Amino acid sequence: MAKRILRACIEQVIEFDTKMESMVFINELKASGRLFSINSNKQGEDGKVILHIRKQYNNNIFPYE
């Protein structure tokens, strides 16, 4: 019996030094045409930004659930 991947994504938690750096990253994701969702985007008192995202893996269907 063969297996098939029905849906796939990459989940990442990324720390950026500045808000601007995180915005550039998000804009690059948008420009890539790859589907993604932002689970959280938090800025700490030290100015660092923690971005929790899920993005499409290769050409697999992106899971929206």
Backbone as JSON Lines, residues from 0, in Angstrom:
{"i":0,"aa":"M","n":[0.85,-1.18,0.0],"ca":[0.0,0.0,0.0],"c":[0.9,1.24,0.0]}
{"i":1,"aa":"A","n":[0.64,2.13,-0.91],"ca":[1.43,3.35,-1.03],"c":[0.89,4.43,-0.09]}
{"i":2,"aa":"K","n":[1.78,5.27,0.37],"ca":[1.35,6.38,1.22],"c":[1.39,7.67,0.42]}
{"i":3,"aa":"R","n":[0.54,8.6,0.8],"ca":[0.51,9.92,0.19],"c":[0.44,10.97,1.29]}
{"i":4,"aa":"I","n":[1.17,12.02,1.11],"ca":[1.07,13.15,2.04],"c":[-0.11,13.99,1.57]}
{"i":5,"aa":"L","n":[-1.1,14.15,2.43],"ca":[-2.29,14.9,2.07],"c":[-2.14,16.39,2.37]}
{"i":6,"aa":"R","n":[-1.52,16.7,3.48],"ca":[-1.28,18.1,3.87],"c":[0.05,18.15,4.61]}
{"i":7,"aa":"A","n":[0.77,19.27,4.45],"ca":[2.05,19.39,5.15],"c":[2.39,20.86,5.36]}
{"i":8,"aa":"C","n":[3.06,21.13,6.47],"ca":[3.53,22.49,6.72],"c":[4.77,22.42,7.61]}
{"i":9,"aa":"I","n":[5.46,23.54,7.66],"ca":[6.61,23.7,8.54],"c":[6.19,24.68,9.63]}
{"i":10,"aa":"E","n":[6.41,24.32,10.87],"ca":[6.1,25.21,11.98],"c":[7.41,25.75,12.54]}
{"i":11,"aa":"Q","n":[7.48,27.07,12.7],"ca":[8.71,27.69,13.17],"c":[8.41,28.73,14.24]}
{"i":12,"aa":"V","n":[9.33,28.86,15.18],"ca":[9.34,29.95,16.15],"c":[10.68,30.65,15.94]}
{"i":13,"aa":"I","n":[10.62,31.9,15.51],"ca":[11.83,32.62,15.12],"c":[11.96,33.89,15.97]}
{"i":14,"aa":"E","n":[13.19,34.18,16.41],"ca":[13.46,35.41,17.17],"c":[14.19,36.39,16.25]}
{"i":15,"aa":"F","n":[13.68,37.6,16.18],"ca":[14.29,38.68,15.42],"c":[14.77,39.76,16.38]}
{"i":16,"aa":"D","n":[15.86,40.42,16.01],"ca":[16.39,41.48,16.87],"c":[15.52,42.72,16.87]}
{"i":17,"aa":"T","n":[14.83,42.99,15.75],"ca":[14.0,44.19,15.65],"c":[12.66,43.89,14.98]}
{"i":18,"aa":"K","n":[11.7,44.76,15.19],"ca":[10.39,44.66,14.55],"c":[10.55,44.78,13.03]}
{"i":19,"aa":"M","n":[11.43,45.67,12.58],"ca":[11.65,45.87,11.15],"c":[12.16,44.6,10.49]}
{"i":20,"aa":"E","n":[13.07,43.89,11.16],"ca":[13.61,42.64,10.63],"c":[12.49,41.6,10.46]}
{"i":21,"aa":"S","n":[11.58,41.53,11.42],"ca":[10.47,40.58,11.31],"c":[9.51,40.97,10.19]}
{"i":22,"aa":"M","n":[9.31,42.27,9.99],"ca":[8.43,42.75,8.93],"c":[9.01,42.42,7.55]}
{"i":23,"aa":"V","n":[10.32,42.55,7.4],"ca":[10.98,42.21,6.14],"c":[10.8,40.72,5.86]}
{"i":24,"aa":"F","n":[10.96,39.88,6.88],"ca":[10.78,38.44,6.73],"c":[9.36,38.12,6.27]}
{"i":25,"aa":"I","n":[8.36,38.73,6.91],"ca":[6.96,38.5,6.54],"c":[6.69,38.96,5.11]}
{"i":26,"aa":"N","n":[7.23,40.1,4.73],"ca":[7.04,40.59,3.36],"c":[7.68,39.66,2.33]}
{"i":27,"aa":"E","n":[8.83,39.08,2.67],"ca":[9.47,38.12,1.77],"c":[8.63,36.86,1.63]}
{"i":28,"aa":"L","n":[8.0,36.42,2.72],"ca":[7.1,35.27,2.65],"c":[5.91,35.57,1.73]}
{"i":29,"aa":"K","n":[5.33,36.75,1.89],"ca":[4.21,37.13,1.04],"c":[4.61,37.15,-0.43]}
{"i":30,"aa":"A","n":[5.78,37.69,-0.72],"ca":[6.26,37.8,-2.09],"c":[6.58,36.43,-2.7]}
{"i":31,"aa":"S","n":[6.89,35.46,-1.87],"ca":[7.25,34.13,-2.37],"c":[6.06,33.37,-2.94]}
{"i":32,"aa":"G","n":[4.86,33.77,-2.56],"ca":[3.66,33.09,-3.02],"c":[3.33,31.84,-2.24]}
{"i":33,"aa":"R","n":[4.16,31.51,-1.27],"ca":[3.92,30.34,-0.42],"c":[2.88,30.7,0.64]}
{"i":34,"aa":"L","n":[1.96,29.79,0.9],"ca":[0.94,30.05,1.91],"c":[1.55,29.96,3.31]}
{"i":35,"aa":"F","n":[1.06,30.79,4.21],"ca":[1.54,30.78,5.59],"c":[0.49,31.38,6.5]}
{"i":36,"aa":"S","n":[0.63,31.1,7.79],"ca":[-0.21,31.74,8.8],"c":[0.66,32.11,9.98]}
{"i":37,"aa":"I","n":[0.34,33.23,10.58],"ca":[1.07,33.71,11.75],"c":[0.26,33.33,12.98]}
{"i":38,"aa":"N","n":[0.83,32.47,13.81],"ca":[0.15,32.05,15.04],"c":[0.28,33.12,16.12]}
{"i":39,"aa":"S","n":[1.46,33.72,16.23],"ca":[1.65,34.83,17.16],"c":[2.84,35.67,16.72]}
{"i":40,"aa":"N","n":[2.79,36.93,17.1],"ca":[3.84,37.89,16.77],"c":[3.96,38.81,17.98]}
{"i":41,"aa":"K","n":[4.94,38.53,18.84],"ca":[5.06,39.27,20.1],"c":[6.39,40.0,20.19]}
{"i":42,"aa":"Q","n":[6.33,41.22,20.69],"ca":[7.55,42.0,20.89],"c":[7.81,42.14,22.39]}
{"i":43,"aa":"G","n":[9.02,41.77,22.81],"ca":[9.39,41.86,24.21],"c":[9.85,43.25,24.59]}
{"i":44,"aa":"E","n":[10.06,43.46,25.86],"ca":[10.52,44.76,26.36],"c":[11.9,45.09,25.84]}
{"i":45,"aa":"D","n":[12.68,44.06,25.49],"ca":[14.03,44.28,24.96],"c":[14.01,44.62,23.47]}
{"i":46,"aa":"G","n":[12.82,44.67,22.86],"ca":[12.68,45.02,21.45],"c":[12.73,43.82,20.51]}
{"i":47,"aa":"K","n":[13.12,42.66,21.03],"ca":[13.17,41.47,20.19],"c":[11.76,40.97,19.9]}
{"i":48,"aa":"V","n":[11.6,40.39,18.72],"ca":[10.29,39.92,18.28],"c":[10.33,38.4,18.14]}
{"i":49,"aa":"I","n":[9.34,37.74,18.7],"ca":[9.19,36.3,18.57],"c":[8.0,36.06,17.63]}
{"i":50,"aa":"L","n":[8.29,35.4,16.52],"ca":[7.29,35.12,15.51],"c":[7.06,33.61,15.45]}
{"i":51,"aa":"H","n":[5.81,33.2,15.63],"ca":[5.44,31.78,15.55],"c":[4.59,31.63,14.29]}
{"i":52,"aa":"I","n":[5.13,30.9,13.31],"ca":[4.45,30.78,12.03],"c":[4.34,29.32,11.59]}
{"i":53,"aa":"R","n":[3.42,29.1,10.68],"ca":[3.3,27.85,9.93],"c":[3.35,28.24,8.46]}
{"i":54,"aa":"K","n":[4.16,27.53,7.69],"ca":[4.22,27.84,6.26],"c":[4.18,26.59,5.43]}
{"i":55,"aa":"Q","n":[3.72,26.76,4.21],"ca":[3.55,25.65,3.28],"c":[4.86,24.93,3.03]}
{"i":56,"aa":"Y","n":[4.8,23.61,3.01],"ca":[5.97,22.79,2.76],"c":[5.93,22.32,1.32]}
{"i":57,"aa":"N","n":[6.95,22.69,0.55],"ca":[7.02,22.37,-0.87],"c":[5.71,22.75,-1.56]}
{"i":58,"aa":"N","n":[5.14,21.85,-2.34],"ca":[3.88,22.15,-3.03],"c":[2.7,21.41,-2.42]}
{"i":59,"aa":"N","n":[2.86,20.97,-1.18],"ca":[1.78,20.26,-0.51],"c":[0.64,21.21,-0.17]}
{"i":60,"aa":"I","n":[-0.54,20.65,-0.01],"ca":[-1.69,21.45,0.42],"c":[-1.41,21.95,1.82]}
{"i":61,"aa":"F","n":[-1.64,23.22,2.03],"ca":[-1.4,23.85,3.33],"c":[-2.58,23.56,4.26]}
{"i":62,"aa":"P","n":[-2.33,23.01,5.44],"ca":[-3.44,22.72,6.36],"c":[-3.9,24.0,7.05]}
{"i":63,"aa":"Y","n":[-5.16,24.31,6.9],"ca":[-5.72,25.52,7.53],"c":[-6.26,25.28,8.92]}
{"i":64,"aa":"E","n":[-6.46,24.02,9.31],"ca":[-7.02,23.73,10.64],"c":[-6.03,24.05,11.71]}
